[in-house]
Amino acid sequence: MCQSTRVDLQLLLFTIYNQARYDLVINYRAEPVPPLKEDDRKWVADLLKEKGLR
């Protein structure tokens, strides 16, 4: 008999991000490498501006 386990991925990723202190490592003001497509670049720029990171 095989049992399945549910994992809250949002909580998992949030916890890893916070415990690893990625907010101190990732420079959200720099352009990503490799560069994003134009539509994605605009979406990211708008999101970061909304969050006060740009």
Residue pairs with C-beta under 8 A, 6 or more apart in sequence:
17 23
28 48
28 53
28 54
29 53
29 54
32 44
35 41
36 44
45 54
48 54
